[in-house]
Amino acid sequence: MPFELGVLYTRDQIGDKLGGSKRAYLPNVNDLVTCGCFEPEHVNPDAPEEVLFGRPDHSPEINRSADLVFQQGCKGIDIPIFLKRRVNAWEYVGQFLCIGITRDRRVVRRKLECYPERGDFSGVLRFERM
């Protein structure tokens, strides 16, 4: 069963089909990110094209997943992306390729100034619709 654009899915449905953590926003299996599950309200207002990730203090698994999805993008491997619309209701918005990653503090600082309600984060991922 392929995902249908605009249809809402639960994290259980997504995880059962794709594998990986049902809580992570970049779940992965065997070092392959299976999808992106992003919250556009307050957390990632520019998702799915731009995703703010991690924390500056300590988030090794999140940083590892961010690196993995960028490496996949460099190889031309896209992922399905879902946006949270309400509690446990995630809209499938299409297939996306990760085309960029940065942890540059100047970029992070500028983004934090734009979205202070987001709270601290450590980097920015860029995605392009396939």
N, C-alpha and C positions, 0 to 999 in steps of 0.2 A: 504494500500500500504506500504509494508516494504521498508526500504531504501536498496539500492543496493551498494555493495562495489565498490569503485572507481568512483561512479557517483557524479556529482556536483549538489548541491541544493542551492537555495537562502535561506536567513534567514527567509523570509516570508513562504516558503514551510516548513522549519524545524519547525518554530513557530506554523504554522497552524496545523501541525500534532501532535506536542508534547506539545504545550502550553508554557507558561512562557514568559519572556521578549525576544524580538527579538534582543536585544542589549547586554544583559549580556552574559558572556562566560560560566557561569554555571546557566542557567535559571532554575527556580523552580516553582512548583505549589503545594500549600498546604504542604510546607516543604519537597517536594520530588524533587530532581534535575532531570530534564528531559533529559538533554544531556550536552555535553561539546563542545564548539565551540572555538577553539584555533588558534591563529596566529603563525605558526612556524617561520616565518621570523622575526628576531630581538626580538620578544616578548617571544616566547617559543620554542627555537631551538630544544629541545629534546622531544617535544610533538609528539605523545600522551602519551608516557611512563612517562614523567616528565613535570609538569606544574608549572611555577612560578606564584604565585598569590599575589594579594593585594599590598598595599603600607604601609610603616612603620608608616606613620602619621595617616591616618584615612580612613578606608575602611570597615565599619561594615557590609555592605551587602555582600561584596565579602568574608570577613572572615566567615560570617554565612554560605554562600553557600559552601565554602570549608569544613567547619565542617560537613554540611549536607551530602555532597557527600562521605566523609570519613565514616560517620555513616552508610550510605547506603551500602558502600563496606563491612563494618563489618558484615552486615546482608546478604551479598551475592547478593545485588541488583546492577546489572551492568547498564551502560548507553551507548547510542550511542555517538560516538565521531566524530566530523567533523573538518577538517583542512582547513583554508582559503588558497585558491590557487590564487585568484585574487579578485578584488572588487566584493562583493556579489556572490561569487562562492565558496561554501564550499563542500569539498570532504568527503563523508562518508567513514571512515576508519575502522569501526567495533565497536563491543561491548567491553567495557572495565570496569573493576572493580577497584575502588579506593582502593589501598592496603596500603597506607601510607600518613601521613601528618606530617610536622614538621614546627615549627616556630623558631627552635633553631638558634640563631644569628650566631653561628659559621658556620652552614651549609649555611645559607643565605649569609654570607660574602664570603664563598668559591665560591658559585655559581655566586655571583656578580662579583668576580674577573675573572671568566671564561667568563662571558657575560656582560661586562661593558656597552655595548650599550643598554642593556635591561632597565637600570634605576633601581631605588630602588623597592624592593618588600618585602613582609613580610613573605612569607613561600613557601614551596614546597609540591606539591601533587605528589604521585606516582600511576600510573595506570598499570594494567596488562590486556593484551588481553584475552578475553574469548574464 
